[in-house]
Each structure stands twice: as C-alpha cells, then as structure tokens.
Amino acid sequence: MHTRAVRVFALVAVLSLLAASCGDDDAATITQAPDEPATTTVAAADDTPTGVSIAVVFAGVKEEPWYATMLEALERIKAESPPRPQREL
C-alpha cells in the first residue's frame, strides 16, 4: 500500500511539473513596464537598520572550497560593516 501511494504521488508531481512547464508564453499575457518609474520613499532615520545578523549552518566541513569561500566573504562583510550596537537584556 505504501509503495502504491509513493508511485501515485510521484506521478502527480511529475505531471504537475510538466503542466507548469508547458504554460502559455503568449505576448498578450506579458505586461508592459509603466511609463513613469515608481516612486520610493526613504524611511526615517530612526527606522533604518544599523546592521545585519547572519546565521549559517553548513552541512560539510569548512575546508571545502565552497564553504571556505562563503566564510571568507562573510568575514569581509563583517570587517567592512560598522560595529553592531549592544542590546540591553
């Protein structure tokens, strides 16, 4: 019973991906860009963020090239960013 449910689920998943990839890309469905650019508002000085907190969980070891490159990039960002204000507990 379990294998039949898995097969049915796999079939439905494949068919739904196939249906989504065969969507209509007709020019009538593509919207044109507006003539005027959208206006943006700048937040008040009190609302602007002063820092970014990043948490990373790696599934491998830091000696792997991709992870080492990511860690080096994060260290460069950390060195270039302003000091983070201390939070009161």
N, CA, C and O atoms as CSV, one atom per row, in Angstrom:
chain,resi,resn,atom,element,x,y,z
A,1,MET,N,N,0.828,-1.193,0.000
A,1,MET,CA,C,0.000,0.000,0.000
A,1,MET,C,C,0.869,1.252,0.000
A,1,MET,O,O,0.560,2.237,-0.670
A,2,HIS,N,N,1.973,1.200,0.769
A,2,HIS,CA,C,2.850,2.365,0.877
A,2,HIS,C,C,3.521,2.671,-0.462
A,2,HIS,O,O,3.602,3.836,-0.852
A,3,THR,N,N,3.997,1.659,-1.163
A,3,THR,CA,C,4.675,1.880,-2.440
A,3,THR,C,C,3.706,2.403,-3.499
A,3,THR,O,O,4.101,3.178,-4.370
A,4,ARG,N,N,2.459,1.990,-3.430
A,4,ARG,CA,C,1.475,2.481,-4.386
A,4,ARG,C,C,1.215,3.967,-4.162
A,4,ARG,O,O,1.093,4.726,-5.123
A,5,ALA,N,N,1.129,4.385,-2.910
A,5,ALA,CA,C,0.914,5.800,-2.604
A,5,ALA,C,C,2.108,6.638,-3.068
A,5,ALA,O,O,1.928,7.747,-3.571
A,6,VAL,N,N,3.306,6.120,-2.904
A,6,VAL,CA,C,4.504,6.833,-3.352
A,6,VAL,C,C,4.500,6.960,-4.874
A,6,VAL,O,O,4.828,8.018,-5.412
A,7,ARG,N,N,4.131,5.892,-5.561
A,7,ARG,CA,C,4.074,5.943,-7.027
A,7,ARG,C,C,3.024,6.938,-7.508
A,7,ARG,O,O,3.268,7.691,-8.451
A,8,VAL,N,N,1.863,6.947,-6.867
A,8,VAL,CA,C,0.814,7.897,-7.252
A,8,VAL,C,C,1.284,9.320,-6.998
A,8,VAL,O,O,1.072,10.201,-7.831
A,9,PHE,N,N,1.919,9.552,-5.858
A,9,PHE,CA,C,2.427,10.888,-5.554
A,9,PHE,C,C,3.480,11.312,-6.569
A,9,PHE,O,O,3.464,12.453,-7.032
A,10,ALA,N,N,4.393,10.416,-6.922
A,10,ALA,CA,C,5.433,10.736,-7.894
A,10,ALA,C,C,4.825,11.054,-9.256
A,10,ALA,O,O,5.273,11.979,-9.934
A,11,LEU,N,N,3.816,10.302,-9.657
A,11,LEU,CA,C,3.150,10.549,-10.934
A,11,LEU,C,C,2.470,11.917,-10.933
A,11,LEU,O,O,2.586,12.669,-11.900
A,12,VAL,N,N,1.770,12.235,-9.862
A,12,VAL,CA,C,1.100,13.533,-9.765
A,12,VAL,C,C,2.123,14.663,-9.773
A,12,VAL,O,O,1.903,15.689,-10.417
A,13,ALA,N,N,3.232,14.490,-9.070
A,13,ALA,CA,C,4.264,15.519,-9.025
A,13,ALA,C,C,4.867,15.746,-10.407
A,13,ALA,O,O,5.047,16.891,-10.822
A,14,VAL,N,N,5.177,14.671,-11.119
A,14,VAL,CA,C,5.763,14.798,-12.454
A,14,VAL,C,C,4.769,15.444,-13.411
A,14,VAL,O,O,5.149,16.321,-14.186
A,15,LEU,N,N,3.530,15.037,-13.374
A,15,LEU,CA,C,2.524,15.621,-14.264
A,15,LEU,C,C,2.286,17.098,-13.958
A,15,LEU,O,O,2.083,17.893,-14.876
A,16,SER,N,N,2.309,17.474,-12.676
A,16,SER,CA,C,2.112,18.884,-12.338
A,16,SER,C,C,3.296,19.724,-12.786
A,16,SER,O,O,3.110,20.856,-13.232
A,17,LEU,N,N,4.521,19.191,-12.678
A,17,LEU,CA,C,5.690,19.914,-13.179
A,17,LEU,C,C,5.647,20.046,-14.695
A,17,LEU,O,O,6.013,21.087,-15.240
A,18,LEU,N,N,5.208,19.014,-15.365
A,18,LEU,CA,C,5.078,19.056,-16.821
A,18,LEU,C,C,4.037,20.091,-17.231
A,18,LEU,O,O,4.266,20.868,-18.158
A,19,ALA,N,N,2.903,20.107,-16.550
A,19,ALA,CA,C,1.853,21.075,-16.875
A,19,ALA,C,C,2.322,22.500,-16.614
A,19,ALA,O,O,1.994,23.406,-17.380
A,20,ALA,N,N,3.079,22.711,-15.553
A,20,ALA,CA,C,3.568,24.051,-15.243
A,20,ALA,C,C,4.603,24.511,-16.255
A,20,ALA,O,O,4.659,25.697,-16.579
A,21,SER,N,N,5.415,23.606,-16.757
A,21,SER,CA,C,6.447,23.993,-17.716
A,21,SER,C,C,5.874,24.246,-19.106
A,21,SER,O,O,6.517,24.904,-19.924
A,22,CYS,N,N,4.704,23.748,-19.381
A,22,CYS,CA,C,4.073,23.939,-20.689
A,22,CYS,C,C,3.121,25.119,-20.671
A,22,CYS,O,O,2.159,25.144,-21.438
A,23,GLY,N,N,3.368,26.089,-19.818
A,23,GLY,CA,C,2.492,27.254,-19.715
A,23,GLY,C,C,2.524,28.100,-20.968
A,23,GLY,O,O,3.432,27.962,-21.788
A,24,ASP,N,N,1.548,28.968,-21.126
A,24,ASP,CA,C,1.413,29.822,-22.292
A,24,ASP,C,C,2.290,31.059,-22.116
A,24,ASP,O,O,2.107,31.825,-21.170
A,25,ASP,N,N,3.240,31.251,-23.028
A,25,ASP,CA,C,4.100,32.425,-23.001
A,25,ASP,C,C,3.678,33.420,-24.077
A,25,ASP,O,O,4.523,34.084,-24.677
A,26,ASP,N,N,2.385,33.521,-24.320
A,26,ASP,CA,C,1.861,34.401,-25.347
A,26,ASP,C,C,2.179,35.853,-25.004
A,26,ASP,O,O,2.212,36.224,-23.830
A,27,ALA,N,N,2.408,36.664,-26.013
A,27,ALA,CA,C,2.756,38.067,-25.798
A,27,ALA,C,C,1.617,38.832,-25.131
A,27,ALA,O,O,1.866,39.848,-24.482
A,28,ALA,N,N,0.389,38.376,-25.272
A,28,ALA,CA,C,-0.743,39.073,-24.667
A,28,ALA,C,C,-0.716,38.972,-23.143
A,28,ALA,O,O,-1.282,39.828,-22.462
A,29,THR,N,N,-0.080,37.955,-22.603
A,29,THR,CA,C,-0.049,37.798,-21.154
A,29,THR,C,C,1.092,38.569,-20.509
A,29,THR,O,O,1.125,38.708,-19.286
A,30,ILE,N,N,2.030,39.073,-21.310
A,30,ILE,CA,C,3.160,39.816,-20.764
A,30,ILE,C,C,2.744,41.267,-20.595
A,30,ILE,O,O,2.257,41.897,-21.533
A,31,THR,N,N,2.939,41.789,-19.398
A,31,THR,CA,C,2.553,43.177,-19.139
A,31,THR,C,C,3.705,44.103,-19.499
A,31,THR,O,O,4.874,43.734,-19.386
A,32,GLN,N,N,3.365,45.291,-19.926
A,32,GLN,CA,C,4.360,46.291,-20.287
A,32,GLN,C,C,4.801,47.053,-19.048
A,32,GLN,O,O,4.050,47.180,-18.081
A,33,ALA,N,N,6.009,47.551,-19.089
A,33,ALA,CA,C,6.534,48.346,-17.981
A,33,ALA,C,C,5.801,49.684,-17.941
A,33,ALA,O,O,5.408,50.194,-18.990
A,34,PRO,N,N,5.609,50.256,-16.769
A,34,PRO,CA,C,4.927,51.550,-16.693
A,34,PRO,C,C,5.791,52.644,-17.320
A,34,PRO,O,O,7.017,52.545,-17.365
A,35,ASP,N,N,5.114,53.696,-17.804
A,35,ASP,CA,C,5.830,54.795,-18.441
A,35,ASP,C,C,6.644,55.592,-17.425
A,35,ASP,O,O,7.740,56.064,-17.729
A,36,GLU,N,N,6.108,55.737,-16.232
A,36,GLU,CA,C,6.796,56.503,-15.190
A,36,GLU,C,C,7.394,55.546,-14.167
A,36,GLU,O,O,6.775,54.540,-13.822
A,37,PRO,N,N,8.591,55.852,-13.679
A,37,PRO,CA,C,9.167,54.982,-12.652
A,37,PRO,C,C,8.392,55.090,-11.343
A,37,PRO,O,O,7.809,56.129,-11.033
A,38,ALA,N,N,8.396,54.036,-10.609
A,38,ALA,CA,C,7.698,54.025,-9.331
A,38,ALA,C,C,8.435,54.922,-8.345
A,38,ALA,O,O,9.665,54.966,-8.328
A,39,THR,N,N,7.684,55.624,-7.540
A,39,THR,CA,C,8.311,56.485,-6.538
A,39,THR,C,C,8.602,55.664,-5.297
A,39,THR,O,O,7.809,54.814,-4.891
A,40,THR,N,N,9.722,55.926,-4.720
A,40,THR,CA,C,10.095,55.226,-3.499
A,40,THR,C,C,10.222,56.233,-2.374
A,40,THR,O,O,10.587,57.390,-2.583
A,41,THR,N,N,9.919,55.774,-1.205
A,41,THR,CA,C,10.056,56.640,-0.038
A,41,THR,C,C,11.175,56.107,0.826
A,41,THR,O,O,11.348,54.897,0.971
A,42,VAL,N,N,11.920,57.008,1.387
A,42,VAL,CA,C,13.016,56.645,2.269
A,42,VAL,C,C,12.495,56.647,3.690
A,42,VAL,O,O,11.812,57.579,4.113
A,43,ALA,N,N,12.823,55.598,4.423
A,43,ALA,CA,C,12.378,55.509,5.812
A,43,ALA,C,C,13.066,56.568,6.651
A,43,ALA,O,O,14.145,57.052,6.309
A,44,ALA,N,N,12.437,56.912,7.732
A,44,ALA,CA,C,13.019,57.885,8.649
A,44,ALA,C,C,14.310,57.331,9.232
A,44,ALA,O,O,14.526,56.119,9.244
A,45,ALA,N,N,15.158,58.217,9.710
A,45,ALA,CA,C,16.456,57.802,10.237
A,45,ALA,C,C,16.316,56.822,11.389
A,45,ALA,O,O,17.190,55.979,11.587
A,46,ASP,N,N,15.242,56.914,12.145
A,46,ASP,CA,C,15.048,56.008,13.271
A,46,ASP,C,C,14.701,54.597,12.813
A,46,ASP,O,O,14.939,53.634,13.543
A,47,ASP,N,N,14.144,54.463,11.617
A,47,ASP,CA,C,13.698,53.161,11.133
A,47,ASP,C,C,14.753,52.427,10.319
A,47,ASP,O,O,14.574,51.249,10.010
A,48,THR,N,N,15.840,53.089,9.965
A,48,THR,CA,C,16.832,52.434,9.131
A,48,THR,C,C,17.624,51.421,9.946
A,48,THR,O,O,17.969,51.683,11.098
A,49,PRO,N,N,17.908,50.280,9.361
A,49,PRO,CA,C,18.669,49.261,10.097
A,49,PRO,C,C,20.116,49.701,10.276
A,49,PRO,O,O,20.679,50.392,9.426
A,50,THR,N,N,20.697,49.297,11.370
A,50,THR,CA,C,22.085,49.653,11.650
A,50,THR,C,C,23.019,48.472,11.449
A,50,THR,O,O,24.236,48.635,11.533
A,51,GLY,N,N,22.491,47.308,11.192
A,51,GLY,CA,C,23.336,46.140,10.995
A,51,GLY,C,C,22.532,44.964,10.482
A,51,GLY,O,O,21.306,45.014,10.383
A,52,VAL,N,N,23.249,43.915,10.164
A,52,VAL,CA,C,22.631,42.699,9.655
A,52,VAL,C,C,23.156,41.524,10.469
A,52,VAL,O,O,24.359,41.417,10.707
A,53,SER,N,N,22.267,40.658,10.890
A,53,SER,CA,C,22.665,39.441,11.589
A,53,SER,C,C,22.501,38.266,10.635
A,53,SER,O,O,21.438,38.085,10.043
A,54,ILE,N,N,23.546,37.475,10.489
A,54,ILE,CA,C,23.525,36.346,9.565
A,54,ILE,C,C,23.871,35.083,10.339
A,54,ILE,O,O,24.856,35.041,11.076
A,55,ALA,N,N,23.059,34.067,10.165
A,55,ALA,CA,C,23.338,32.760,10.765
A,55,ALA,C,C,23.488,31.757,9.629
A,55,ALA,O,O,22.690,31.757,8.692
A,56,VAL,N,N,24.495,30.912,9.706
A,56,VAL,CA,C,24.764,29.943,8.650
A,56,VAL,C,C,24.960,28.569,9.279
A,56,VAL,O,O,25.678,28.425,10.268
A,57,VAL,N,N,24.316,27.569,8.699
A,57,VAL,CA,C,24.512,26.185,9.120
A,57,VAL,C,C,25.058,25.437,7.909
A,57,VAL,O,O,24.392,25.346,6.878
A,58,PHE,N,N,26.264,24.906,8.033
A,58,PHE,CA,C,26.887,24.171,6.940
A,58,PHE,C,C,26.706,22.679,7.155
A,58,PHE,O,O,26.731,22.190,8.285
A,59,ALA,N,N,26.524,21.965,6.054
A,59,ALA,CA,C,26.356,20.519,6.127
A,59,ALA,C,C,27.677,19.796,5.921
A,59,ALA,O,O,27.725,18.568,5.977
A,60,GLY,N,N,28.742,20.538,5.685
A,60,GLY,CA,C,30.045,19.933,5.451
A,60,GLY,C,C,31.092,20.549,6.358
A,60,GLY,O,O,30.776,21.150,7.385
A,61,VAL,N,N,32.334,20.389,5.961
A,61,VAL,CA,C,33.438,20.951,6.742
A,61,VAL,C,C,33.882,22.262,6.109
A,61,VAL,O,O,33.690,22.480,4.913
A,62,LYS,N,N,34.474,23.127,6.914
A,62,LYS,CA,C,34.815,24.451,6.409
A,62,LYS,C,C,35.994,24.426,5.446
A,62,LYS,O,O,36.274,25.444,4.812
A,63,GLU,N,N,36.689,23.313,5.313
A,63,GLU,CA,C,37.794,23.217,4.383
A,63,GLU,C,C,37.340,22.993,2.943
A,63,GLU,O,O,38.145,23.121,2.021
A,64,GLU,N,N,36.079,22.665,2.735
A,64,GLU,CA,C,35.578,22.507,1.375
A,64,GLU,C,C,35.588,23.874,0.694
A,64,GLU,O,O,35.296,24.881,1.339
A,65,PRO,N,N,35.918,23.927,-0.598
A,65,PRO,CA,C,36.095,25.225,-1.275
A,65,PRO,C,C,34.888,26.154,-1.199
A,65,PRO,O,O,35.046,27.348,-0.945
A,66,TRP,N,N,33.681,25.623,-1.417
A,66,TRP,CA,C,32.512,26.496,-1.414
A,66,TRP,C,C,32.298,27.093,-0.031
A,66,TRP,O,O,32.032,28.288,0.088
A,67,TYR,N,N,32.409,26.286,1.006
A,67,TYR,CA,C,32.208,26.776,2.360
A,67,TYR,C,C,33.299,27.756,2.757
A,67,TYR,O,O,33.023,28.761,3.411
A,68,ALA,N,N,34.543,27.470,2.364
A,68,ALA,CA,C,35.649,28.370,2.689
A,68,ALA,C,C,35.444,29.727,2.019
A,68,ALA,O,O,35.689,30.761,2.641
A,69,THR,N,N,34.998,29.739,0.763
A,69,THR,CA,C,34.732,30.990,0.062
A,69,THR,C,C,33.604,31.761,0.729
A,69,THR,O,O,33.687,32.981,0.874
A,70,MET,N,N,32.559,31.067,1.134
A,70,MET,CA,C,31.438,31.713,1.804
A,70,MET,C,C,31.877,32.327,3.128
A,70,MET,O,O,31.505,33.458,3.440
A,71,LEU,N,N,32.661,31.595,3.905
A,71,LEU,CA,C,33.139,32.116,5.180
A,71,LEU,C,C,34.049,33.323,4.985
A,71,LEU,O,O,33.974,34.280,5.757
A,72,GLU,N,N,34.913,33.295,3.961
A,72,GLU,CA,C,35.776,34.442,3.683
A,72,GLU,C,C,34.948,35.666,3.297
A,72,GLU,O,O,35.259,36.779,3.719
A,73,ALA,N,N,33.902,35.470,2.502
A,73,ALA,CA,C,33.033,36.584,2.117
A,73,ALA,C,C,32.329,37.157,3.334
A,73,ALA,O,O,32.215,38.376,3.467
A,74,LEU,N,N,31.857,36.299,4.220
A,74,LEU,CA,C,31.201,36.782,5.433
A,74,LEU,C,C,32.171,37.537,6.333
A,74,LEU,O,O,31.788,38.523,6.963
A,75,GLU,N,N,33.411,37.092,6.399
A,75,GLU,CA,C,34.419,37.804,7.190
A,75,GLU,C,C,34.718,39.175,6.587
A,75,GLU,O,O,34.918,40.138,7.327
A,76,ARG,N,N,34.752,39.281,5.244
A,76,ARG,CA,C,34.968,40.585,4.606
A,76,ARG,C,C,33.806,41.525,4.896
A,76,ARG,O,O,34.013,42.708,5.163
A,77,ILE,N,N,32.583,41.000,4.843
A,77,ILE,CA,C,31.408,41.820,5.146
A,77,ILE,C,C,31.470,42.292,6.591
A,77,ILE,O,O,31.177,43.451,6.887
A,78,LYS,N,N,31.849,41.400,7.478
A,78,LYS,CA,C,31.943,41.733,8.897
A,78,LYS,C,C,32.992,42.815,9.139
A,78,LYS,O,O,32.779,43.717,9.951
A,79,ALA,N,N,34.114,42.730,8.444
A,79,ALA,CA,C,35.177,43.714,8.628
A,79,ALA,C,C,34.789,45.084,8.081
A,79,ALA,O,O,35.217,46.107,8.616
A,80,GLU,N,N,33.979,45.114,7.012
A,80,GLU,CA,C,33.602,46.380,6.389
A,80,GLU,C,C,32.385,47.021,7.031
A,80,GLU,O,O,32.136,48.206,6.809
A,81,SER,N,N,31.634,46.294,7.805
A,81,SER,CA,C,30.402,46.841,8.383
A,81,SER,C,C,30.709,47.597,9.673
A,81,SER,O,O,31.710,47.326,10.336
A,82,PRO,N,N,29.842,48.546,10.025
A,82,PRO,CA,C,30.051,49.273,11.274
A,82,PRO,C,C,29.820,48.350,12.466
A,82,PRO,O,O,29.140,47.332,12.340
A,83,PRO,N,N,30.383,48.703,13.621
A,83,PRO,CA,C,30.180,47.850,14.798
A,83,PRO,C,C,28.708,47.772,15.166
A,83,PRO,O,O,27.961,48.742,15.041
A,84,ARG,N,N,28.323,46.622,15.612
A,84,ARG,CA,C,26.928,46.384,15.974
A,84,ARG,C,C,26.655,46.904,17.376
A,84,ARG,O,O,27.422,46.620,18.296
A,85,PRO,N,N,25.574,47.664,17.559
A,85,PRO,CA,C,25.266,48.167,18.897
A,85,PRO,C,C,24.874,47.017,19.840
A,85,PRO,O,O,24.248,46.041,19.426
A,86,GLN,N,N,25.250,47.156,21.086
A,86,GLN,CA,C,24.926,46.135,22.084
A,86,GLN,C,C,23.456,46.251,22.475
A,86,GLN,O,O,22.933,47.348,22.669
A,87,ARG,N,N,22.813,45.115,22.584
A,87,ARG,CA,C,21.411,45.092,23.014
A,87,ARG,C,C,21.339,44.965,24.524
A,87,ARG,O,O,22.149,44.290,25.158
A,88,GLU,N,N,20.358,45.626,25.068
A,88,GLU,CA,C,20.151,45.512,26.511
A,88,GLU,C,C,19.342,44.264,26.801
A,88,GLU,O,O,18.403,43.941,26.073
A,89,LEU,N,N,19.704,43.568,27.858
A,89,LEU,CA,C,18.982,42.353,28.212
A,89,LEU,C,C,17.861,42.643,29.170
A,89,LEU,O,O,17.144,41.729,29.576
